[in-house]
Amino acid sequence: MTHMSMRDVHDVAYDCLTANGCNHENASAVANSVTQAERDSATGHGLFRIPGYVAALRSGKVDGAARTTIERVTPSMLRADGHGGFAPLALTTVRDPLIQATKSQGIAMAGMTNVHHFSALWVEIESLTEAGVVAFACTAYMPTVAPAGGKEPIYGTNPLAFGWPRGDKSPMIFDMATAAMARGEVMVAARDNHAVPEGVGLDKDGNPTTDASAIMDGGQLLPFGGYKGSGIAMMIELLAAGVIGQPFSFEAGEADNKDGGPARGGEFLLTIDPAKMGGDDWLDHGEAFFERYLGIDGTRLPGARRMGHRAENEANGVEVNDDLVTKIKDLTSSGSGAGSA
């Protein structure tokens, strides 16, 4: 393992992205997202993703110099068109207009379209809750998850995230794949030759397996909770594709060039100003709920463990797989440098 500070993580990601076709704005947005994931020990969304980002840049699938444009469809509905770029820049661009629409209208939504999403949703949700709005986000991907009762993938891992602002305290945020395990975590388990729990996936013959490599090698993931998780995954397909006019996971998979990077698709964002209906005491009212909740022995708020990792990693840095760091540096040195300007 290689020890890295948060600045080291950011710099190695930024340098690799700019060496492979990203301009400053795109590289900064992606590197910030990757750094936040490493900071919170969400390693499946950290530096582990950089080779995939680079593959999409090198194949020409992603435009590393794309600029996001914002269209106000109605006073409360925004379209953030990423024009084939990575999702972190689109989120950075739409954040303030979405917050303004939420404060004005009470509730607002944004469709992030024509983007390549490859990061954790909690990063995006947290940036919205910091402004005092409740936030919900979900996105589809490529077909990697079989519906309950089936053996053929049609869903992406289809994560959803929800965030509740808590004033000067860390927001309550949960971010969960509707697959039994996030695909990035299964990929890390396969790389490190670790087994995954029962119920996570099937092998290429449709048999249940705990072998992460067998799941990744022609197999598929399963939804959490059987038909319940499968139903939520279907809802996300309809919100993140149907509502905003973006590809369903199976359509994204058919159109993708299979370079190992993220497919093109969309993300659905919904934000609410709790003061509009919850009243002036909405914050205190929510805190009363959390106090009662935490009074139950054995409970913790979603994200509490991640926040604990954050404090420790900000102070002490993180340990990153040696082979991964070497691979990223090799990708940097062999890049064209076209996006560094």
C-alpha positions in Angstrom: 0.0 0.0 0.0 1.1 3.6 -0.7 0.4 6.3 1.9 -1.2 9.5 0.4 -2.5 12.7 1.7 -5.7 14.2 0.4 -3.6 16.6 -1.7 -1.7 13.7 -3.1 -4.9 12.0 -4.1 -6.2 15.1 -5.8 -3.0 15.8 -7.6 -2.5 12.3 -8.9 -6.1 12.2 -10.2 -5.9 15.7 -11.7 -2.6 15.2 -13.4 -3.7 11.9 -15.0 -7.0 13.4 -16.2 -5.3 16.5 -17.8 -2.7 14.3 -19.4 -5.5 12.3 -21.1 -7.7 15.0 -22.5 -9.5 16.8 -19.6 -9.4 20.6 -19.4 -8.9 22.2 -16.0 -12.7 22.5 -15.2 -13.5 18.9 -15.9 -10.3 17.5 -14.3 -10.9 19.6 -11.2 -14.5 18.5 -10.8 -13.7 14.8 -11.3 -10.5 15.0 -9.1 -12.6 16.7 -6.3 -15.2 13.9 -6.5 -12.5 11.2 -6.4 -10.7 12.9 -3.5 -13.9 13.1 -1.5 -14.5 9.4 -2.0 -11.0 8.5 -0.8 -11.4 10.9 2.1 -14.5 9.1 3.3 -13.0 5.6 2.6 -15.4 5.0 -0.3 -12.5 3.5 -2.2 -14.7 1.9 -4.9 -15.5 5.5 -6.1 -12.0 6.9 -5.5 -8.8 6.5 -7.4 -10.0 3.0 -8.4 -12.2 4.8 -11.0 -9.4 6.8 -12.7 -8.4 4.1 -15.2 -12.1 3.9 -16.3 -12.3 7.7 -16.7 -9.1 7.6 -18.8 -10.4 4.7 -20.9 -13.5 6.8 -21.8 -11.3 9.8 -22.7 -8.9 7.8 -24.8 -11.6 6.1 -26.7 -13.2 9.4 -27.6 -16.5 8.5 -25.9 -16.2 11.3 -23.4 -15.3 14.9 -24.3 -12.8 16.1 -21.7 -13.4 19.7 -22.6 -17.2 19.6 -22.6 -19.1 22.6 -21.1 -22.5 22.1 -19.4 -25.4 24.3 -20.5 -28.4 25.0 -18.3 -32.0 25.2 -19.7 -34.8 26.4 -17.5 -37.7 24.2 -18.8 -40.1 25.7 -16.2 -39.4 27.9 -13.1 -38.9 24.7 -11.1 -37.4 22.3 -13.8 -33.9 22.6 -15.1 -32.0 20.6 -17.7 -28.3 20.5 -17.3 -26.9 19.2 -20.6 -23.3 17.9 -20.1 -22.7 17.6 -23.9 -20.9 14.3 -23.5 -18.7 15.3 -20.5 -18.3 13.8 -17.1 -21.1 14.2 -14.5 -19.2 16.0 -11.8 -18.8 19.2 -13.9 -22.5 19.1 -14.8 -23.4 18.9 -11.1 -21.1 21.7 -10.2 -22.7 23.9 -12.9 -26.3 23.1 -12.0 -26.0 23.3 -8.2 -26.6 27.0 -7.7 -29.4 27.4 -10.2 -31.1 24.4 -8.7 -30.8 25.8 -5.2 -32.2 29.1 -6.3 -35.1 27.4 -8.0 -35.8 25.4 -4.9 -35.8 28.5 -2.6 -38.1 30.3 -5.0 -40.5 27.5 -5.8 -40.3 25.3 -2.8 -39.5 22.2 -4.8 -37.4 21.8 -7.9 -35.9 19.2 -10.1 -33.0 18.9 -12.5 -32.3 16.4 -15.2 -28.6 16.0 -15.8 -28.4 14.8 -19.4 -25.8 13.5 -21.8 -23.3 12.9 -19.0 -21.1 10.0 -18.0 -21.7 9.2 -14.3 -19.0 7.2 -12.5 -19.0 8.6 -8.9 -20.8 8.3 -5.6 -24.1 10.2 -5.3 -23.6 11.3 -1.7 -20.9 13.7 -3.0 -23.5 15.5 -5.0 -26.2 15.3 -2.3 -23.9 16.8 0.3 -23.2 19.8 -1.8 -27.0 20.5 -1.9 -27.8 19.9 1.7 -25.1 22.4 2.7 -27.5 25.0 1.2 -30.3 23.9 3.6 -32.3 21.9 1.0 -33.5 18.3 1.2 -32.2 16.4 -1.8 -32.8 13.2 -3.6 -30.8 11.8 -6.5 -30.7 8.6 -8.6 -29.1 7.4 -11.7 -29.2 4.4 -14.0 -26.1 2.8 -15.6 -25.6 -0.2 -17.9 -27.4 -3.6 -17.5 -25.6 -5.4 -14.7 -28.4 -6.4 -12.4 -31.0 -9.1 -13.1 -34.6 -8.4 -11.9 -36.0 -10.5 -9.1 -36.8 -13.9 -10.5 -34.7 -13.4 -13.6 -31.2 -14.3 -14.8 -30.7 -11.7 -17.5 -29.5 -8.2 -16.5 -31.8 -5.2 -17.3 -31.1 -2.8 -14.5 -27.9 -0.8 -13.6 -26.8 -0.9 -10.0 -29.2 2.1 -9.9 -28.1 3.9 -6.8 -30.2 6.4 -5.0 -29.3 8.9 -2.4 -31.3 11.1 0.1 -30.0 14.0 2.2 -31.4 15.9 5.1 -29.7 19.2 6.2 -28.9 19.5 9.9 -27.7 23.1 10.3 -24.2 23.2 11.6 -24.1 19.4 12.0 -23.1 17.0 9.3 -26.1 16.2 7.1 -27.9 12.9 7.3 -27.2 11.2 3.9 -27.7 7.7 2.7 -26.4 6.5 -0.6 -27.3 3.0 -1.6 -27.1 0.8 -4.7 -30.4 -1.0 -5.4 -28.1 -3.9 -6.3 -27.2 -6.1 -3.3 -23.7 -4.6 -3.5 -22.3 -1.7 -5.5 -20.5 -2.9 -8.6 -17.4 -0.9 -7.7 -17.2 -2.8 -4.4 -17.6 -6.2 -6.3 -14.8 -5.1 -8.6 -12.5 -4.3 -5.7 -13.4 -7.6 -4.1 -12.5 -9.4 -7.4 -9.2 -7.5 -7.6 -8.3 -8.4 -4.1 -9.6 -12.0 -4.4 -12.2 -11.5 -1.6 -15.5 -13.4 -1.5 -18.7 -11.4 -1.4 -21.8 -12.3 0.7 -24.4 -14.8 -0.6 -27.2 -13.1 -2.6 -24.9 -10.6 -4.2 -24.8 -12.2 -7.7 -24.9 -15.0 -10.2 -22.2 -16.5 -12.3 -22.4 -16.7 -16.1 -24.5 -19.8 -15.9 -27.0 -18.1 -13.7 -26.0 -19.9 -10.5 -25.7 -18.1 -7.2 -22.0 -17.5 -6.2 -19.9 -15.7 -3.7 -17.0 -15.5 -6.1 -16.6 -11.8 -7.1 -14.6 -12.7 -10.1 -17.3 -15.0 -11.4 -19.9 -12.3 -11.0 -17.7 -9.9 -13.0 -16.8 -12.5 -15.6 -20.1 -12.8 -17.5 -22.3 -13.0 -14.4 -24.7 -10.4 -13.0 -25.6 -8.8 -9.8 -28.9 -9.2 -7.9 -31.1 -6.5 -6.4 -31.2 -6.2 -2.7 -34.3 -7.5 -0.9 -35.6 -9.5 -3.8 -38.8 -8.1 -5.4 -38.6 -5.0 -3.2 -35.2 -3.9 -4.3 -36.1 -4.9 -7.9 -39.2 -2.5 -7.7 -37.0 0.4 -6.5 -34.5 -0.3 -9.3 -37.4 -0.1 -11.8 -38.5 3.2 -10.3 -35.0 4.6 -10.8 -34.9 3.5 -14.4 -38.1 5.4 -15.0 -37.0 8.6 -13.1 -33.4 8.7 -14.4 -34.2 7.7 -17.9 -37.9 7.9 -18.7 -38.7 11.2 -16.9 -35.7 13.1 -18.3 -35.5 11.5 -21.7 -32.2 9.6 -21.2 -31.3 6.0 -22.1 -32.5 3.2 -19.9 -29.7 0.9 -18.7 -30.3 -1.6 -21.4 -30.2 1.1 -24.1 -27.1 2.6 -22.6 -25.4 -0.8 -22.7 -26.3 -1.3 -26.3 -24.9 2.1 -27.3 -21.7 1.9 -25.2 -18.4 1.1 -26.8 -17.4 -1.2 -24.0 -14.1 0.7 -23.3 -14.5 0.1 -19.5 -15.5 3.7 -18.8 -19.0 5.0 -17.8 -21.8 4.9 -20.4 -23.7 8.1 -21.4 -26.9 8.6 -19.5 -28.7 10.9 -17.1 -29.2 11.7 -13.4 -32.4 12.8 -11.7 -32.2 15.3 -8.9 -35.1 16.5 -6.7 -34.7 19.2 -4.1 -37.1 20.6 -1.5 -37.0 23.6 0.8 -38.3 22.2 4.1 -39.1 25.6 5.5 -41.9 26.1 2.9 -44.2 23.5 4.4 -42.4 22.3 7.5 -42.5 25.7 9.2 -39.8 27.8 10.9 -39.0 25.0 13.3 -38.4 22.3 10.6 -34.7 22.0 11.7 -35.5 21.6 15.4 -38.3 19.2 14.6 -35.9 17.0 12.5 -33.3 17.1 15.3 -35.9 15.9 17.7 -36.5 12.8 15.5 -32.8 12.1 15.3 -32.4 12.4 19.0 -35.2 9.9 19.6 -33.7 7.6 16.9 -30.2 7.7 18.4 -31.7 7.0 21.8 -32.4 3.4 20.6 -29.5 1.2 21.7 -27.4 0.1 18.8 -28.4 2.7 16.2 -26.3 5.1 14.2 -27.3 7.6 11.5 -26.6 6.6 7.9 -23.2 8.1 6.9 -21.9 8.2 10.5 -19.2 5.7 9.8 -18.2 7.5 6.6 -18.0 10.8 8.6 -15.7 9.1 11.1 -13.4 8.0 8.3 -13.4 11.5 7.0 -12.0 13.1 10.1 -9.3 10.4 10.4 -8.3 10.5 6.8 -8.2 14.2 6.5 -5.7 14.2 9.4 -3.7 11.2 8.6 -4.1 10.5 4.9 -5.1 7.1 3.3 -3.5 3.9 2.1 -3.9 3.2 -1.6 -3.2 0.0 -3.5 0.4 0.1 -4.9 -0.5 -1.4 -8.3 -3.3 1.1 -8.7 -1.1 4.1 -8.0 1.5 2.7 -10.5 -1.2 2.2 -13.1 -2.4 5.7 -12.7 1.1 7.2 -13.0 1.7 5.1 -16.1 -1.5 6.4 -17.6 -0.3 9.9 -16.8 3.1 9.5 -18.4 1.6 7.8 -21.5 -1.1 10.4 -22.0 -1.2 12.9 -24.9 -1.5 15.9 -22.6 -4.2 17.3 -24.9 -6.4 18.5 -22.1 -3.9 20.3 -20.0 -4.5 23.8 -21.4 
